[in-house]
Amino acid sequence: MALALVNDPEVVFLDEMTTGLDPAARHVAWDLIEAIRDRGTTVVLVTHSMDEAQRLCDRLAVMDAGRIVAMDTPRDLIARNTREVKVRFTAAGADLPWLREVPGVVGVGHRDGQVEVTGCGPVAVDVAAALAAHGLRPEDLQVDRPSLEEVFLRITGRRLDEG
């Protein structure tokens, strides 16, 4: 990476650049990689870290057994390979049967005052709008979308440390 900072090449290849680094050093390395990329250098990054790929890559290729099996932006890979979104919030004692009628909702669960709504599409926006329409404004609304790691596992059917 030092050569990329000094020589200003057009393309830099980084293979498992942050393997073995502690979290602080890894973030310093990520900042340096972003600086190299932001000055117009093409960075080809080989990594098993999906967090790293999601943060640093404009486009990424998912490889399985030496073959590219998917290629796109991280955001579009996630969107194209997942359907389900979970919306969680606290609603102790609230009766919310109408949530099942919100477009895109496929399931509603309750546990210890927590509500978990499972759905697809823009379900998070629709659930928030429905809550507001019923006079509910949960302060702890959380939206969980599948991670790039989950998408990798879905695409390849493998664990990250296999093959």
Backbone torsions as a table, in degrees:
resi	resn	phi	psi	omega
1	MET	NA	-30.3	179.4
2	ALA	-60.2	-40.6	178.6
3	LEU	-63.6	-36.0	178.6
4	ALA	-66.6	-32.8	179.3
5	LEU	-74.6	-33.7	-175.6
6	VAL	-88.8	-43.1	-169.7
7	ASN	-91.0	-13.2	179.0
8	ASP	56.3	56.0	178.9
9	PRO	-74.3	165.6	176.6
10	GLU	-78.4	-32.8	-178.2
11	VAL	-133.9	138.1	176.1
12	VAL	-125.9	132.1	175.7
13	PHE	-105.6	123.3	179.6
14	LEU	-123.1	116.2	-175.9
15	ASP	-107.7	111.5	179.3
16	GLU	49.3	47.2	-174.4
17	MET	-56.2	-36.1	-172.9
18	THR	-107.5	8.2	178.7
19	THR	-60.3	129.2	177.4
20	GLY	87.0	-4.7	179.5
21	LEU	-83.1	147.2	174.4
22	ASP	-73.1	164.5	-174.7
23	PRO	-55.7	-39.6	-179.4
24	ALA	-66.2	-45.6	179.5
25	ALA	-65.2	-36.7	178.6
26	ARG	-61.9	-42.0	179.4
27	HIS	-67.5	-34.7	174.7
28	VAL	-63.6	-44.2	178.3
29	ALA	-62.1	-42.1	178.4
30	TRP	-60.8	-41.8	178.3
31	ASP	-61.7	-40.4	178.2
32	LEU	-66.1	-42.6	178.4
33	ILE	-62.0	-42.6	177.5
34	GLU	-62.4	-38.4	178.8
35	ALA	-64.8	-41.2	177.8
36	ILE	-63.4	-46.9	179.6
37	ARG	-62.4	-43.4	-175.3
38	ASP	-68.3	-17.6	176.4
39	ARG	-91.5	8.6	172.3
40	GLY	102.4	1.3	178.6
41	THR	-80.4	135.2	174.4
42	THR	-76.8	126.8	179.4
43	VAL	-112.4	120.1	173.3
44	VAL	-99.8	113.3	-172.5
45	LEU	-111.8	123.4	174.2
46	VAL	-104.0	121.8	-177.7
47	THR	-153.8	151.5	170.1
48	HIS	-99.7	-3.7	-178.6
49	SER	-88.0	109.2	-179.5
50	MET	-69.2	-30.4	174.4
51	ASP	-61.4	-43.8	179.1
52	GLU	-63.3	-46.0	179.7
53	ALA	-62.6	-42.4	-178.3
54	GLN	-65.8	-36.7	-179.1
55	ARG	-76.0	-39.8	-167.9
56	LEU	-99.7	-20.8	-170.7
57	CYS	-94.8	132.0	169.6
58	ASP	-77.9	-37.6	175.1
59	ARG	-138.5	150.3	176.9
60	LEU	-142.5	153.6	177.1
61	ALA	-113.8	131.3	174.6
62	VAL	-94.6	124.0	-179.3
63	MET	-110.1	142.7	176.6
64	ASP	-140.2	122.2	-179.8
65	ALA	54.6	40.2	176.3
66	GLY	80.6	3.2	-179.5
67	ARG	-118.9	144.4	174.4
68	ILE	-76.7	120.5	-178.3
69	VAL	-108.2	-11.7	176.7
70	ALA	-162.3	145.4	178.0
71	MET	-151.4	129.8	179.8
72	ASP	-178.4	-173.9	171.7
73	THR	-72.7	154.0	177.3
74	PRO	-55.3	-44.6	-179.0
75	ARG	-60.6	-45.2	-178.0
76	ASP	-72.2	-33.4	174.9
77	LEU	-61.5	-43.3	179.2
78	ILE	-64.8	-47.4	-177.6
79	ALA	-62.5	-40.1	-175.7
80	ARG	-75.6	-24.9	-174.1
81	ASN	-109.1	10.4	176.3
82	THR	-137.8	151.0	177.8
83	ARG	-121.4	-27.4	-168.0
84	GLU	-95.1	136.8	174.9
85	VAL	-128.1	142.4	175.4
86	LYS	-113.3	133.3	176.3
87	VAL	-115.7	123.5	-178.7
88	ARG	-120.5	144.7	175.2
89	PHE	-163.7	164.7	178.2
90	THR	-94.1	133.0	177.1
91	ALA	-150.9	63.6	-176.9
92	ALA	-58.6	125.5	175.7
93	GLY	75.7	-2.6	-179.0
94	ALA	-80.0	141.0	176.1
95	ASP	-100.0	114.7	-171.4
96	LEU	-124.3	45.2	-178.5
97	PRO	-63.3	-25.2	-179.6
98	TRP	-67.2	-16.2	177.8
99	LEU	-60.9	-31.6	-179.8
100	ARG	-64.6	-19.4	-178.8
101	GLU	-89.5	-7.4	179.9
102	VAL	-67.7	133.3	180.0
103	PRO	-54.7	134.4	177.8
104	GLY	89.7	-13.4	-179.3
105	VAL	-75.4	128.9	177.7
106	VAL	-113.6	-12.1	178.5
107	GLY	-165.9	148.5	176.6
108	VAL	-134.4	127.6	177.9
109	GLY	-126.0	151.9	179.2
110	HIS	-128.0	137.5	175.9
111	ARG	-159.1	119.9	177.3
112	ASP	51.5	44.5	178.6
113	GLY	81.2	-6.4	177.8
114	GLN	-93.6	139.3	176.0
115	VAL	-113.6	133.7	175.5
116	GLU	-123.3	119.3	178.7
117	VAL	-107.4	127.5	177.2
118	THR	-108.7	136.1	-179.5
119	GLY	-164.8	-171.9	-179.4
120	CYS	-136.1	167.7	-178.6
121	GLY	68.1	-148.8	-178.1
122	PRO	-82.3	42.2	-174.1
123	VAL	-62.0	-32.3	-179.0
124	ALA	-62.6	-43.9	178.7
125	VAL	-65.4	-42.9	-178.8
126	ASP	-66.4	-38.6	177.7
127	VAL	-66.4	-45.0	179.0
128	ALA	-60.1	-41.7	179.0
129	ALA	-65.4	-41.1	179.4
130	ALA	-65.9	-40.1	177.1
131	LEU	-61.3	-45.9	179.3
132	ALA	-62.3	-40.7	179.9
133	ALA	-63.6	-25.9	178.0
134	HIS	-97.0	13.1	176.6
135	GLY	75.5	16.6	178.9
136	LEU	-105.4	131.4	178.6
137	ARG	-132.1	77.5	-179.0
138	PRO	-66.1	131.1	-178.6
139	GLU	-79.5	-17.5	-174.6
140	ASP	-107.3	26.5	-179.2
141	LEU	-60.3	127.6	-178.1
142	GLN	-129.5	134.3	178.4
143	VAL	-112.1	123.1	178.7
144	ASP	-110.5	117.6	174.9
145	ARG	-109.3	152.5	177.9
146	PRO	-58.9	145.3	-179.7
147	SER	-85.5	168.6	175.8
148	LEU	-61.9	-34.1	177.7
149	GLU	-62.9	-43.2	177.4
150	GLU	-63.1	-37.4	177.8
151	VAL	-66.0	-43.1	176.6
152	PHE	-55.5	-48.1	-179.0
153	LEU	-63.1	-37.8	179.3
154	ARG	-68.0	-43.9	-177.4
155	ILE	-66.8	-44.5	-173.4
156	THR	-94.5	-21.5	-174.4
157	GLY	67.6	22.4	-175.9
158	ARG	-127.8	163.6	170.3
159	ARG	-82.0	162.1	-179.1
160	LEU	-66.2	-27.4	-177.0
161	ASP	-95.1	5.2	177.1
162	GLU	-87.7	149.1	169.5
163	GLY	47.1	NA	NA
